[in-house]
Amino acid sequence: MFNYANSSGNEPTFVLNPYSWTKVANIIFLDQPVGTGFSYAKSWQGYETGDISSAAHTYEFLRKVKIA
């Protein structure tokens, strides 16, 4: 779960979910491409995507994830 109350800037921290199914595994769900699920873009140009840009955005996101 994300802890938005104790986040530093725009980066929320993680907290243990006492109701989780497991204590030894993690799952990150990504809405790809933009516009699916809860993902969105701030401009119409952000919705212009393809396999290469989608893969690049996913890679960039995964490189920025901080696991505590």
PDB file of N, H, CA, C and O in Angstrom:
ATOM      1  N   MET A   1       0.841  -1.167   0.000  1.00  0.00           N
ATOM      2  CA  MET A   1       0.000   0.000   0.000  1.00  0.00           C
ATOM      3  C   MET A   1       0.891   1.235   0.000  1.00  0.00           C
ATOM      4  O   MET A   1       2.035   1.179   0.449  1.00  0.00           O
ATOM      5  N   PHE A   2       0.377   2.330  -0.494  1.00  0.00           N
ATOM      6  H   PHE A   2      -0.553   2.376  -0.858  1.00  0.00           H
ATOM      7  CA  PHE A   2       1.112   3.589  -0.498  1.00  0.00           C
ATOM      8  C   PHE A   2       0.774   4.385   0.753  1.00  0.00           C
ATOM      9  O   PHE A   2      -0.373   4.403   1.200  1.00  0.00           O
ATOM     10  N   ASN A   3       1.771   5.035   1.307  1.00  0.00           N
ATOM     11  H   ASN A   3       2.703   5.021   0.944  1.00  0.00           H
ATOM     12  CA  ASN A   3       1.583   5.911   2.451  1.00  0.00           C
ATOM     13  C   ASN A   3       1.749   7.346   1.962  1.00  0.00           C
ATOM     14  O   ASN A   3       2.858   7.879   1.953  1.00  0.00           O
ATOM     15  N   TYR A   4       0.651   7.965   1.557  1.00  0.00           N
ATOM     16  H   TYR A   4      -0.251   7.532   1.564  1.00  0.00           H
ATOM     17  CA  TYR A   4       0.712   9.319   1.015  1.00  0.00           C
ATOM     18  C   TYR A   4       0.925  10.363   2.110  1.00  0.00           C
ATOM     19  O   TYR A   4       1.497  11.421   1.847  1.00  0.00           O
ATOM     20  N   ALA A   5       0.475  10.084   3.323  1.00  0.00           N
ATOM     21  H   ALA A   5       0.010   9.225   3.537  1.00  0.00           H
ATOM     22  CA  ALA A   5       0.585  11.055   4.406  1.00  0.00           C
ATOM     23  C   ALA A   5       2.043  11.350   4.757  1.00  0.00           C
ATOM     24  O   ALA A   5       2.387  12.491   5.063  1.00  0.00           O
ATOM     25  N   ASN A   6       2.890  10.339   4.717  1.00  0.00           N
ATOM     26  H   ASN A   6       2.610   9.412   4.469  1.00  0.00           H
ATOM     27  CA  ASN A   6       4.298  10.517   5.065  1.00  0.00           C
ATOM     28  C   ASN A   6       5.204  10.494   3.840  1.00  0.00           C
ATOM     29  O   ASN A   6       6.364  10.093   3.932  1.00  0.00           O
ATOM     30  N   SER A   7       4.682  10.922   2.699  1.00  0.00           N
ATOM     31  H   SER A   7       3.740  11.248   2.625  1.00  0.00           H
ATOM     32  CA  SER A   7       5.479  10.906   1.479  1.00  0.00           C
ATOM     33  C   SER A   7       6.440  12.085   1.454  1.00  0.00           C
ATOM     34  O   SER A   7       6.227  13.100   2.118  1.00  0.00           O
ATOM     35  N   SER A   8       7.494  11.926   0.676  1.00  0.00           N
ATOM     36  H   SER A   8       7.666  11.102   0.137  1.00  0.00           H
ATOM     37  CA  SER A   8       8.459  13.016   0.514  1.00  0.00           C
ATOM     38  C   SER A   8       8.288  13.593  -0.889  1.00  0.00           C
ATOM     39  O   SER A   8       8.706  12.986  -1.875  1.00  0.00           O
ATOM     40  N   GLY A   9       7.683  14.744  -0.965  1.00  0.00           N
ATOM     41  H   GLY A   9       7.344  15.237  -0.164  1.00  0.00           H
ATOM     42  CA  GLY A   9       7.436  15.361  -2.271  1.00  0.00           C
ATOM     43  C   GLY A   9       6.384  14.600  -3.043  1.00  0.00           C
ATOM     44  O   GLY A   9       5.270  14.404  -2.558  1.00  0.00           O
ATOM     45  N   ASN A  10       6.733  14.168  -4.244  1.00  0.00           N
ATOM     46  H   ASN A  10       7.638  14.327  -4.638  1.00  0.00           H
ATOM     47  CA  ASN A  10       5.797  13.445  -5.090  1.00  0.00           C
ATOM     48  C   ASN A  10       5.983  11.931  -5.016  1.00  0.00           C
ATOM     49  O   ASN A  10       5.361  11.201  -5.787  1.00  0.00           O
ATOM     50  N   GLU A  11       6.829  11.445  -4.099  1.00  0.00           N
ATOM     51  H   GLU A  11       7.335  12.038  -3.473  1.00  0.00           H
ATOM     52  CA  GLU A  11       7.129  10.026  -4.017  1.00  0.00           C
ATOM     53  C   GLU A  11       6.534   9.430  -2.749  1.00  0.00           C
ATOM     54  O   GLU A  11       7.090   9.623  -1.668  1.00  0.00           O
ATOM     55  N   PRO A  12       5.417   8.707  -2.852  1.00  0.00           N
ATOM     56  CA  PRO A  12       4.843   8.091  -1.657  1.00  0.00           C
ATOM     57  C   PRO A  12       5.712   6.924  -1.181  1.00  0.00           C
ATOM     58  O   PRO A  12       6.429   6.310  -1.971  1.00  0.00           O
ATOM     59  N   THR A  13       5.641   6.634   0.093  1.00  0.00           N
ATOM     60  H   THR A  13       5.059   7.133   0.735  1.00  0.00           H
ATOM     61  CA  THR A  13       6.363   5.491   0.641  1.00  0.00           C
ATOM     62  C   THR A  13       5.413   4.301   0.724  1.00  0.00           C
ATOM     63  O   THR A  13       4.200   4.454   0.582  1.00  0.00           O
ATOM     64  N   PHE A  14       5.969   3.126   0.952  1.00  0.00           N
ATOM     65  H   PHE A  14       6.954   3.002   1.067  1.00  0.00           H
ATOM     66  CA  PHE A  14       5.172   1.910   1.061  1.00  0.00           C
ATOM     67  C   PHE A  14       4.944   1.559   2.520  1.00  0.00           C
ATOM     68  O   PHE A  14       5.800   1.813   3.367  1.00  0.00           O
ATOM     69  N   VAL A  15       3.789   0.974   2.816  1.00  0.00           N
ATOM     70  H   VAL A  15       3.093   0.768   2.128  1.00  0.00           H
ATOM     71  CA  VAL A  15       3.498   0.459   4.150  1.00  0.00           C
ATOM     72  C   VAL A  15       2.988  -0.967   4.015  1.00  0.00           C
ATOM     73  O   VAL A  15       2.413  -1.342   2.993  1.00  0.00           O
ATOM     74  N   LEU A  16       3.204  -1.750   5.055  1.00  0.00           N
ATOM     75  H   LEU A  16       3.671  -1.446   5.885  1.00  0.00           H
ATOM     76  CA  LEU A  16       2.754  -3.131   5.070  1.00  0.00           C
ATOM     77  C   LEU A  16       1.240  -3.177   5.185  1.00  0.00           C
ATOM     78  O   LEU A  16       0.658  -2.517   6.046  1.00  0.00           O
ATOM     79  N   ASN A  17       0.610  -3.944   4.332  1.00  0.00           N
ATOM     80  H   ASN A  17       1.083  -4.480   3.632  1.00  0.00           H
ATOM     81  CA  ASN A  17      -0.828  -4.138   4.387  1.00  0.00           C
ATOM     82  C   ASN A  17      -1.104  -5.352   5.270  1.00  0.00           C
ATOM     83  O   ASN A  17      -0.779  -6.472   4.877  1.00  0.00           O
ATOM     84  N   PRO A  18      -1.690  -5.164   6.446  1.00  0.00           N
ATOM     85  CA  PRO A  18      -1.908  -6.303   7.341  1.00  0.00           C
ATOM     86  C   PRO A  18      -2.909  -7.318   6.796  1.00  0.00           C
ATOM     87  O   PRO A  18      -2.995  -8.433   7.312  1.00  0.00           O
ATOM     88  N   TYR A  19      -3.663  -6.954   5.768  1.00  0.00           N
ATOM     89  H   TYR A  19      -3.593  -6.049   5.349  1.00  0.00           H
ATOM     90  CA  TYR A  19      -4.670  -7.847   5.199  1.00  0.00           C
ATOM     91  C   TYR A  19      -4.208  -8.500   3.893  1.00  0.00           C
ATOM     92  O   TYR A  19      -5.015  -9.099   3.181  1.00  0.00           O
ATOM     93  N   SER A  20      -2.916  -8.386   3.576  1.00  0.00           N
ATOM     94  H   SER A  20      -2.261  -7.899   4.154  1.00  0.00           H
ATOM     95  CA  SER A  20      -2.428  -8.951   2.322  1.00  0.00           C
ATOM     96  C   SER A  20      -2.452 -10.471   2.361  1.00  0.00           C
ATOM     97  O   SER A  20      -2.446 -11.074   3.434  1.00  0.00           O
ATOM     98  N   TRP A  21      -2.480 -11.081   1.192  1.00  0.00           N
ATOM     99  H   TRP A  21      -2.485 -10.591   0.320  1.00  0.00           H
ATOM    100  CA  TRP A  21      -2.530 -12.541   1.083  1.00  0.00           C
ATOM    101  C   TRP A  21      -1.204 -13.182   1.418  1.00  0.00           C
ATOM    102  O   TRP A  21      -1.160 -14.320   1.886  1.00  0.00           O
ATOM    103  N   THR A  22      -0.127 -12.464   1.182  1.00  0.00           N
ATOM    104  H   THR A  22      -0.163 -11.539   0.802  1.00  0.00           H
ATOM    105  CA  THR A  22       1.203 -13.031   1.408  1.00  0.00           C
ATOM    106  C   THR A  22       2.125 -11.965   1.984  1.00  0.00           C
ATOM    107  O   THR A  22       1.912 -10.768   1.792  1.00  0.00           O
ATOM    108  N   LYS A  23       3.133 -12.414   2.681  1.00  0.00           N
ATOM    109  H   LYS A  23       3.306 -13.386   2.837  1.00  0.00           H
ATOM    110  CA  LYS A  23       4.114 -11.495   3.269  1.00  0.00           C
ATOM    111  C   LYS A  23       5.458 -11.579   2.547  1.00  0.00           C
ATOM    112  O   LYS A  23       6.397 -10.874   2.918  1.00  0.00           O
ATOM    113  N   VAL A  24       5.566 -12.427   1.523  1.00  0.00           N
ATOM    114  H   VAL A  24       4.803 -12.999   1.221  1.00  0.00           H
ATOM    115  CA  VAL A  24       6.854 -12.652   0.883  1.00  0.00           C
ATOM    116  C   VAL A  24       6.875 -12.298  -0.604  1.00  0.00           C
ATOM    117  O   VAL A  24       7.897 -12.508  -1.258  1.00  0.00           O
ATOM    118  N   ALA A  25       5.803 -11.777  -1.150  1.00  0.00           N
ATOM    119  H   ALA A  25       4.973 -11.606  -0.618  1.00  0.00           H
ATOM    120  CA  ALA A  25       5.767 -11.448  -2.574  1.00  0.00           C
ATOM    121  C   ALA A  25       5.171 -10.057  -2.772  1.00  0.00           C
ATOM    122  O   ALA A  25       4.411  -9.567  -1.937  1.00  0.00           O
ATOM    123  N   ASN A  26       5.525  -9.444  -3.872  1.00  0.00           N
ATOM    124  H   ASN A  26       6.143  -9.842  -4.550  1.00  0.00           H
ATOM    125  CA  ASN A  26       5.009  -8.119  -4.219  1.00  0.00           C
ATOM    126  C   ASN A  26       4.497  -8.137  -5.647  1.00  0.00           C
ATOM    127  O   ASN A  26       5.013  -8.862  -6.498  1.00  0.00           O
ATOM    128  N   ILE A  27       3.477  -7.333  -5.899  1.00  0.00           N
ATOM    129  H   ILE A  27       3.058  -6.744  -5.208  1.00  0.00           H
ATOM    130  CA  ILE A  27       2.921  -7.190  -7.246  1.00  0.00           C
ATOM    131  C   ILE A  27       2.739  -5.707  -7.515  1.00  0.00           C
ATOM    132  O   ILE A  27       2.206  -4.976  -6.680  1.00  0.00           O
ATOM    133  N   ILE A  28       3.177  -5.273  -8.668  1.00  0.00           N
ATOM    134  H   ILE A  28       3.610  -5.866  -9.347  1.00  0.00           H
ATOM    135  CA  ILE A  28       2.930  -3.904  -9.117  1.00  0.00           C
ATOM    136  C   ILE A  28       2.087  -4.004 -10.384  1.00  0.00           C
ATOM    137  O   ILE A  28       2.499  -4.633 -11.358  1.00  0.00           O
ATOM    138  N   PHE A  29       0.923  -3.391 -10.372  1.00  0.00           N
ATOM    139  H   PHE A  29       0.588  -2.880  -9.581  1.00  0.00           H
ATOM    140  CA  PHE A  29       0.061  -3.369 -11.546  1.00  0.00           C
ATOM    141  C   PHE A  29       0.289  -2.064 -12.304  1.00  0.00           C
ATOM    142  O   PHE A  29       0.210  -0.981 -11.722  1.00  0.00           O
ATOM    143  N   LEU A  30       0.569  -2.167 -13.588  1.00  0.00           N
ATOM    144  H   LEU A  30       0.633  -3.046 -14.060  1.00  0.00           H
ATOM    145  CA  LEU A  30       0.766  -0.994 -14.440  1.00  0.00           C
ATOM    146  C   LEU A  30      -0.341  -0.938 -15.478  1.00  0.00           C
ATOM    147  O   LEU A  30      -0.629  -1.933 -16.142  1.00  0.00           O
ATOM    148  N   ASP A  31      -0.956   0.217 -15.614  1.00  0.00           N
ATOM    149  H   ASP A  31      -0.721   1.026 -15.074  1.00  0.00           H
ATOM    150  CA  ASP A  31      -1.939   0.423 -16.679  1.00  0.00           C
ATOM    151  C   ASP A  31      -1.183   0.872 -17.915  1.00  0.00           C
ATOM    152  O   ASP A  31      -0.712   2.008 -17.975  1.00  0.00           O
ATOM    153  N   GLN A  32      -1.060   0.000 -18.898  1.00  0.00           N
ATOM    154  H   GLN A  32      -1.443  -0.923 -18.849  1.00  0.00           H
ATOM    155  CA  GLN A  32      -0.349   0.321 -20.125  1.00  0.00           C
ATOM    156  C   GLN A  32      -1.187  -0.105 -21.306  1.00  0.00           C
ATOM    157  O   GLN A  32      -1.740  -1.204 -21.263  1.00  0.00           O
ATOM    158  N   PRO A  33      -1.319   0.666 -22.338  1.00  0.00           N
ATOM    159  CA  PRO A  33      -0.762   2.003 -22.524  1.00  0.00           C
ATOM    160  C   PRO A  33      -1.588   3.045 -21.783  1.00  0.00           C
ATOM    161  O   PRO A  33      -2.623   2.732 -21.194  1.00  0.00           O
ATOM    162  N   VAL A  34      -1.124   4.268 -21.821  1.00  0.00           N
ATOM    163  H   VAL A  34      -0.283   4.522 -22.300  1.00  0.00           H
ATOM    164  CA  VAL A  34      -1.833   5.356 -21.154  1.00  0.00           C
ATOM    165  C   VAL A  34      -3.264   5.431 -21.677  1.00  0.00           C
ATOM    166  O   VAL A  34      -3.521   5.240 -22.866  1.00  0.00           O
ATOM    167  N   GLY A  35      -4.189   5.713 -20.759  1.00  0.00           N
ATOM    168  H   GLY A  35      -3.980   5.868 -19.794  1.00  0.00           H
ATOM    169  CA  GLY A  35      -5.603   5.782 -21.131  1.00  0.00           C
ATOM    170  C   GLY A  35      -6.375   4.528 -20.757  1.00  0.00           C
ATOM    171  O   GLY A  35      -7.600   4.501 -20.871  1.00  0.00           O
ATOM    172  N   THR A  36      -5.675   3.486 -20.310  1.00  0.00           N
ATOM    173  H   THR A  36      -4.679   3.508 -20.217  1.00  0.00           H
ATOM    174  CA  THR A  36      -6.348   2.270 -19.860  1.00  0.00           C
ATOM    175  C   THR A  36      -6.380   2.260 -18.339  1.00  0.00           C
ATOM    176  O   THR A  36      -5.495   2.825 -17.698  1.00  0.00           O
ATOM    177  N   GLY A  37      -7.377   1.633 -17.764  1.00  0.00           N
ATOM    178  H   GLY A  37      -8.097   1.174 -18.286  1.00  0.00           H
ATOM    179  CA  GLY A  37      -7.462   1.573 -16.302  1.00  0.00           C
ATOM    180  C   GLY A  37      -7.541   2.961 -15.702  1.00  0.00           C
ATOM    181  O   GLY A  37      -8.373   3.773 -16.108  1.00  0.00           O
ATOM    182  N   PHE A  38      -6.665   3.241 -14.722  1.00  0.00           N
ATOM    183  H   PHE A  38      -5.989   2.582 -14.392  1.00  0.00           H
ATOM    184  CA  PHE A  38      -6.659   4.532 -14.043  1.00  0.00           C
ATOM    185  C   PHE A  38      -5.615   5.490 -14.614  1.00  0.00           C
ATOM    186  O   PHE A  38      -5.498   6.617 -14.134  1.00  0.00           O
ATOM    187  N   SER A  39      -4.855   5.070 -15.626  1.00  0.00           N
ATOM    188  H   SER A  39      -4.950   4.154 -16.016  1.00  0.00           H
ATOM    189  CA  SER A  39      -3.800   5.920 -16.158  1.00  0.00           C
ATOM    190  C   SER A  39      -4.382   7.017 -17.040  1.00  0.00           C
ATOM    191  O   SER A  39      -5.432   6.845 -17.660  1.00  0.00           O
ATOM    192  N   TYR A  40      -3.688   8.137 -17.084  1.00  0.00           N
ATOM    193  H   TYR A  40      -2.835   8.277 -16.581  1.00  0.00           H
ATOM    194  CA  TYR A  40      -4.146   9.264 -17.895  1.00  0.00           C
ATOM    195  C   TYR A  40      -2.950  10.116 -18.297  1.00  0.00           C
ATOM    196  O   TYR A  40      -1.862   9.984 -17.738  1.00  0.00           O
ATOM    197  N   ALA A  41      -3.162  10.972 -19.253  1.00  0.00           N
ATOM    198  H   ALA A  41      -4.047  11.079 -19.707  1.00  0.00           H
ATOM    199  CA  ALA A  41      -2.145  11.932 -19.684  1.00  0.00           C
ATOM    200  C   ALA A  41      -2.675  13.337 -19.454  1.00  0.00           C
ATOM    201  O   ALA A  41      -3.887  13.549 -19.413  1.00  0.00           O
ATOM    202  N   LYS A  42      -1.783  14.282 -19.305  1.00  0.00           N
ATOM    203  H   LYS A  42      -0.798  14.109 -19.338  1.00  0.00           H
ATOM    204  CA  LYS A  42      -2.190  15.663 -19.071  1.00  0.00           C
ATOM    205  C   LYS A  42      -2.477  16.414 -20.361  1.00  0.00           C
ATOM    206  O   LYS A  42      -3.023  17.517 -20.327  1.00  0.00           O
ATOM    207  N   SER A  43      -2.112  15.825 -21.508  1.00  0.00           N
ATOM    208  H   SER A  43      -1.668  14.930 -21.536  1.00  0.00           H
ATOM    209  CA  SER A  43      -2.395  16.446 -22.801  1.00  0.00           C
ATOM    210  C   SER A  43      -2.755  15.354 -23.804  1.00  0.00           C
ATOM    211  O   SER A  43      -2.496  14.176 -23.559  1.00  0.00           O
ATOM    212  N   TRP A  44      -3.344  15.735 -24.921  1.00  0.00           N
ATOM    213  H   TRP A  44      -3.554  16.692 -25.120  1.00  0.00           H
ATOM    214  CA  TRP A  44      -3.722  14.765 -25.948  1.00  0.00           C
ATOM    215  C   TRP A  44      -2.501  14.110 -26.580  1.00  0.00           C
ATOM    216  O   TRP A  44      -2.576  12.971 -27.041  1.00  0.00           O
ATOM    217  N   GLN A  45      -1.386  14.818 -26.603  1.00  0.00           N
ATOM    218  H   GLN A  45      -1.325  15.743 -26.228  1.00  0.00           H
ATOM    219  CA  GLN A  45      -0.170  14.246 -27.177  1.00  0.00           C
ATOM    220  C   GLN A  45       0.307  13.034 -26.356  1.00  0.00           C
ATOM    221  O   GLN A  45       0.971  12.148 -26.894  1.00  0.00           O
ATOM    222  N   GLY A  46      -0.026  12.992 -25.075  1.00  0.00           N
ATOM    223  H   GLY A  46      -0.566  13.712 -24.638  1.00  0.00           H
ATOM    224  CA  GLY A  46       0.380  11.884 -24.228  1.00  0.00           C
ATOM    225  C   GLY A  46      -0.284  10.572 -24.587  1.00  0.00           C
ATOM    226  O   GLY A  46       0.206   9.505 -24.216  1.00  0.00           O
ATOM    227  N   TYR A  47      -1.404  10.638 -25.311  1.00  0.00           N
ATOM    228  H   TYR A  47      -1.802  11.505 -25.613  1.00  0.00           H
ATOM    229  CA  TYR A  47      -2.119   9.424 -25.694  1.00  0.00           C
ATOM    230  C   TYR A  47      -1.584   8.809 -26.986  1.00  0.00           C
ATOM    231  O   TYR A  47      -1.995   7.713 -27.367  1.00  0.00           O
ATOM    232  N   GLU A  48      -0.684   9.498 -27.653  1.00  0.00           N
ATOM    233  H   GLU A  48      -0.350  10.388 -27.344  1.00  0.00           H
ATOM    234  CA  GLU A  48      -0.067   8.944 -28.860  1.00  0.00           C
ATOM    235  C   GLU A  48       1.040   7.999 -28.415  1.00  0.00           C
ATOM    236  O   GLU A  48       2.095   8.442 -27.963  1.00  0.00           O
ATOM    237  N   THR A  49       0.802   6.707 -28.542  1.00  0.00           N
ATOM    238  H   THR A  49      -0.056   6.347 -28.909  1.00  0.00           H
ATOM    239  CA  THR A  49       1.746   5.722 -28.022  1.00  0.00           C
ATOM    240  C   THR A  49       1.915   4.575 -29.002  1.00  0.00           C
ATOM    241  O   THR A  49       1.134   4.419 -29.941  1.00  0.00           O
ATOM    242  N   GLY A  50       2.920   3.796 -28.773  1.00  0.00           N
ATOM    243  H   GLY A  50       3.554   3.924 -28.011  1.00  0.00           H
ATOM    244  CA  GLY A  50       3.192   2.609 -29.573  1.00  0.00           C
ATOM    245  C   GLY A  50       3.988   1.635 -28.717  1.00  0.00           C
ATOM    246  O   GLY A  50       4.228   1.894 -27.538  1.00  0.00           O
ATOM    247  N   ASP A  51       4.392   0.535 -29.295  1.00  0.00           N
ATOM    248  H   ASP A  51       4.197   0.325 -30.253  1.00  0.00           H
ATOM    249  CA  ASP A  51       5.115  -0.485 -28.539  1.00  0.00           C
ATOM    250  C   ASP A  51       6.429   0.042 -27.966  1.00  0.00           C
ATOM    251  O   ASP A  51       6.760  -0.232 -26.813  1.00  0.00           O
ATOM    252  N   ILE A  52       7.170   0.793 -28.766  1.00  0.00           N
ATOM    253  H   ILE A  52       6.901   1.016 -29.702  1.00  0.00           H
ATOM    254  CA  ILE A  52       8.481   1.278 -28.330  1.00  0.00           C
ATOM    255  C   ILE A  52       8.344   2.286 -27.197  1.00  0.00           C
ATOM    256  O   ILE A  52       9.039   2.173 -26.187  1.00  0.00           O
ATOM    257  N   SER A  53       7.465   3.263 -27.345  1.00  0.00           N
ATOM    258  H   SER A  53       6.901   3.355 -28.166  1.00  0.00           H
ATOM    259  CA  SER A  53       7.314   4.271 -26.286  1.00  0.00           C
ATOM    260  C   SER A  53       6.676   3.669 -25.039  1.00  0.00           C
ATOM    261  O   SER A  53       7.029   4.054 -23.925  1.00  0.00           O
ATOM    262  N   SER A  54       5.758   2.744 -25.203  1.00  0.00           N
ATOM    263  H   SER A  54       5.472   2.430 -26.108  1.00  0.00           H
ATOM    264  CA  SER A  54       5.145   2.082 -24.058  1.00  0.00           C
ATOM    265  C   SER A  54       6.182   1.295 -23.270  1.00  0.00           C
ATOM    266  O   SER A  54       6.202   1.358 -22.041  1.00  0.00           O
ATOM    267  N   ALA A  55       7.028   0.567 -23.951  1.00  0.00           N
ATOM    268  H   ALA A  55       7.011   0.516 -24.950  1.00  0.00           H
ATOM    269  CA  ALA A  55       8.097  -0.191 -23.287  1.00  0.00           C
ATOM    270  C   ALA A  55       9.083   0.745 -22.606  1.00  0.00           C
ATOM    271  O   ALA A  55       9.552   0.453 -21.506  1.00  0.00           O
ATOM    272  N   ALA A  56       9.405   1.867 -23.243  1.00  0.00           N
ATOM    273  H   ALA A  56       9.024   2.104 -24.137  1.00  0.00           H
ATOM    274  CA  ALA A  56      10.334   2.827 -22.661  1.00  0.00           C
ATOM    275  C   ALA A  56       9.759   3.446 -21.388  1.00  0.00           C
ATOM    276  O   ALA A  56      10.481   3.624 -20.407  1.00  0.00           O
ATOM    277  N   HIS A  57       8.472   3.774 -21.396  1.00  0.00           N
ATOM    278  H   HIS A  57       7.885   3.629 -22.193  1.00  0.00           H
ATOM    279  CA  HIS A  57       7.836   4.346 -20.211  1.00  0.00           C
ATOM    280  C   HIS A  57       7.782   3.331 -19.068  1.00  0.00           C
ATOM    281  O   HIS A  57       8.004   3.685 -17.910  1.00  0.00           O
ATOM    282  N   THR A  58       7.490   2.076 -19.392  1.00  0.00           N
ATOM    283  H   THR A  58       7.310   1.789 -20.332  1.00  0.00           H
ATOM    284  CA  THR A  58       7.467   1.031 -18.366  1.00  0.00           C
ATOM    285  C   THR A  58       8.845   0.843 -17.758  1.00  0.00           C
ATOM    286  O   THR A  58       8.974   0.733 -16.539  1.00  0.00           O
ATOM    287  N   TYR A  59       9.875   0.803 -18.590  1.00  0.00           N
ATOM    288  H   TYR A  59       9.771   0.892 -19.581  1.00  0.00           H
ATOM    289  CA  TYR A  59      11.240   0.660 -18.115  1.00  0.00           C
ATOM    290  C   TYR A  59      11.638   1.837 -17.213  1.00  0.00           C
ATOM    291  O   TYR A  59      12.247   1.641 -16.162  1.00  0.00           O
ATOM    292  N   GLU A  60      11.291   3.053 -17.632  1.00  0.00           N
ATOM    293  H   GLU A  60      10.796   3.213 -18.487  1.00  0.00           H
ATOM    294  CA  GLU A  60      11.606   4.240 -16.838  1.00  0.00           C
ATOM    295  C   GLU A  60      10.913   4.182 -15.481  1.00  0.00           C
ATOM    296  O   GLU A  60      11.519   4.510 -14.461  1.00  0.00           O
ATOM    297  N   PHE A  61       9.651   3.769 -15.464  1.00  0.00           N
ATOM    298  H   PHE A  61       9.159   3.503 -16.293  1.00  0.00           H
ATOM    299  CA  PHE A  61       8.917   3.651 -14.199  1.00  0.00           C
ATOM    300  C   PHE A  61       9.582   2.637 -13.269  1.00  0.00           C
ATOM    301  O   PHE A  61       9.805   2.924 -12.093  1.00  0.00           O
ATOM    302  N   LEU A  62       9.896   1.461 -13.792  1.00  0.00           N
ATOM    303  H   LEU A  62       9.715   1.228 -14.747  1.00  0.00           H
ATOM    304  CA  LEU A  62      10.491   0.417 -12.964  1.00  0.00           C
ATOM    305  C   LEU A  62      11.861   0.809 -12.419  1.00  0.00           C
ATOM    306  O   LEU A  62      12.235   0.386 -11.326  1.00  0.00           O
ATOM    307  N   ARG A  63      12.609   1.612 -13.170  1.00  0.00           N
ATOM    308  H   ARG A  63      12.304   1.956 -14.058  1.00  0.00           H
ATOM    309  CA  ARG A  63      13.904   2.088 -12.691  1.00  0.00           C
ATOM    310  C   ARG A  63      13.741   3.081 -11.546  1.00  0.00           C
ATOM    311  O   ARG A  63      14.637   3.212 -10.713  1.00  0.00           O
ATOM    312  N   LYS A  64      12.598   3.790 -11.493  1.00  0.00           N
ATOM    313  H   LYS A  64      11.870   3.684 -12.170  1.00  0.00           H
ATOM    314  CA  LYS A  64      12.370   4.805 -10.461  1.00  0.00           C
ATOM    315  C   LYS A  64      11.711   4.247  -9.208  1.00  0.00           C
ATOM    316  O   LYS A  64      11.691   4.930  -8.184  1.00  0.00           O
ATOM    317  N   VAL A  65      11.170   3.029  -9.250  1.00  0.00           N
ATOM    318  H   VAL A  65      11.187   2.475 -10.082  1.00  0.00           H
ATOM    319  CA  VAL A  65      10.488   2.464  -8.096  1.00  0.00           C
ATOM    320  C   VAL A  65      11.501   2.238  -6.978  1.00  0.00           C
ATOM    321  O   VAL A  65      12.558   1.644  -7.195  1.00  0.00           O
ATOM    322  N   LYS A  66      11.168   2.717  -5.780  1.00  0.00           N
ATOM    323  H   LYS A  66      10.310   3.199  -5.604  1.00  0.00           H
ATOM    324  CA  LYS A  66      12.039   2.534  -4.620  1.00  0.00           C
ATOM    325  C   LYS A  66      11.363   1.544  -3.672  1.00  0.00           C
ATOM    326  O   LYS A  66      10.294   1.816  -3.127  1.00  0.00           O
ATOM    327  N   ILE A  67      11.991   0.422  -3.492  1.00  0.00           N
ATOM    328  H   ILE A  67      12.860   0.201  -3.935  1.00  0.00           H
ATOM    329  CA  ILE A  67      11.472  -0.583  -2.576  1.00  0.00           C
ATOM    330  C   ILE A  67      12.147  -0.377  -1.220  1.00  0.00           C
ATOM    331  O   ILE A  67      13.373  -0.379  -1.118  1.00  0.00           O
ATOM    332  N   ALA A  68      11.341  -0.202  -0.198  1.00  0.00           N
ATOM    333  H   ALA A  68      10.345  -0.200  -0.281  1.00  0.00           H
ATOM    334  CA  ALA A  68      11.884   0.058   1.154  1.00  0.00           C
ATOM    335  C   ALA A  68      12.265  -1.212   1.854  1.00  0.00           C
ATOM    336  O   ALA A  68      12.734  -1.172   2.992  1.00  0.00           O
TER     337      ALA A  68
END
